[in-house]
Structures are given as C-alpha cells and as structure tokens.
C-alpha cells in the first residue's frame, strides 16, 4: 500500500507576515530562517531537500514545521530556555510593551536602562521583552506616501516595463546624481589593519562638484554614464543625444522622475523629433520605482563616499573607472513584485498608520 504525505498548508492570513519576516532587516536571523522553512514547505519542498539547501539539519526543519502546525506564527518565536524561572508576569510584560510604545516625556524614545528604571525591572528583562515582541526603539525608518492622483496608472506602467518589457525595445532607467562633491581629506587616509578599521579625518576640503547622468539598461544591468559640470536641461539634452548615439535605431523607453529638466520645452521638442524615444514618469515621491536609484546608492558607497579627491577631474575619473568595471560584470536587478502586490502592501501600511492615528 502506498501512502501520500500530507500537504503542508500555510494560512493565507499568515503568508504576508512570513514573507515580511524573510525580507525584514530588523527581524532576527533565526526567525527569518524559520519563516523560510514554512514558506518553502508550503511550496512543496521536502524536509531533506530543504535542510540541504538551508544548511540545517532535517530535524530542525521538522521541529519548526511541527511548531507551526500546532501553534501557528506564535510557535515560530523563541521560547525561554528550559529551567529559567518566570520572573515577570504576563500583565507586567504587557505593561512594558505598552510603555515602550509611548515616548517618554522628555526624550524621543526609551533606552533599556531608562525604561527598566521606570517600570522597576532589570535592563536584561527589558531587552528580552523587546526581542520577543520585535521592538527596537533606537531604530527609525523614513517613508513618504505618494499623493500623485495617477499613482496606480504610473506604477503599473513602470512595473510592466520591468516585468514584461516591449519586444525588441530597450528599457533604460535614467536619472542624475547632481552636485557630487570632490572632497579631499586634510590628512592621508589610514588603511585597514587587523583589529582596526580604515580611518580618515572628519574634515575635508571642497574642490568643486560634478553631476553624474546615468542610464541603467534594465535587461542587462549595464550603465551608460556621463559627467557634466552643471545640471540643467541642456546637459539632459546632451545626455539624451549620447544615448541616441550609443543605441542607434532602437525603440527606447526611458523611466525617469518628474524633475523639471525632464519636461523642459526644449526637451519636449527633441523628443517629438525622435519618436523612437518614449518617456515614462514615476509617480511623485516614488523614486523607489526607478532602478537606477539603487545603482546610485552602490556607486556612492563603493566609489565616492570614502574617496578623497583633490580635483573634480580625479572624481570623474573614479566614476568613469567604476562604470567601466561595473559593465564588465554587469547583472540586472531583478524586479519581483507585481503592481497588485505593491498596492496590497501599501494598503497594509496605510491601514496600520491610520489605525495608529
């Protein structure tokens, strides 16, 4: 007789939370791993194959599968170690969580020591409760909701270019990183040593600025870049002309933001004269839809922020060198979310924000 293994099922109401745990940087690695195990199991991956892929024991996979089956999401959270006495009552724990969510009278957020003193428990107990409930008062993240009345249509248009680009067309994500400063440290940078990080002086000399115009090929990940001394519609036109020269006779879709230079009358005239170029504007306050912004963050952290440049020319050489090396090993950024999934997540965030107010 043949027995079929029971299918591992995840509640739809739990799936979004598990996916958030996998992506969140503020969640412990252990909890993110457990969420991976549950989601992969629901996708049909067997315990042994899953254990090999995640480099854990099959027993670990089985334990967390069992905990989720019997206790749901709560079963995935860490429990106190066996034998540890329960020093804080549930009522006291709830009071500590409630107090954490309310800022103190004279400061912007609690520290563990200040809250421990206020509620008369140890700092270690506060730390344990914060960890249990995913509370991190010292951290803050920024956000801004787009108020563009055409947000849904613009977002769907750009996401569609990422996920299903027009056949035989080129999709370029373009933008400008303006006023990049050529900063020269007042003393030589001390290099990395065992036990010591690289060190540099906090003060510097300003030696001028440059503006980097970049076009990221969404399909290949390669970047076409140009540096200009200014950041006006004239430089943008020159950059468009350089794109036209680099990619001749191809239909080109440009994803860009709503900066004024992109909509200048002279730019509109040029675009009308070059119908193979089509502009797609991101919604206002939604630069995260423009993939080149991610590339700007990379070049800033890897080639600019910790550099020391005594002239603008040296800064531009460093940028050009980075672009050339990037293109030798370029890989595309992979867009994974559909417009429907993005709208669903935005709705969850806005609903929780409205509930809090």
Secondary structure, DSSP 8 states (H G I E B T S, - for coil): -----------HHHHHHHHHHHH-SSS-HHHHHHHHHHHHHHTT--HHHHHHHHTS-HHHHHHHHHHHHHHGGGGGS----TT----S-HHHHHHHHHHHHS--SSSSS--HHHHHHHHTS-HHHHHHHHHHHT--TT----------TTHHHHHHHHHHHHHS--TT-EEEEEEEEEEEEEEEESS--B--BTTB--B--S-EEEEEEEEEEEEEETTT--EEEEEES--SHHHHHHHHHHHHHHSTT--EEEEE---GGGG-HHHHHHHHH-TTEEEEE--TT-GGG-THHHHHHHHIIIIITT---SSHHHHHHHHHHHHHHHHHT---------HHHHHHHHHHHHHHHHHH-
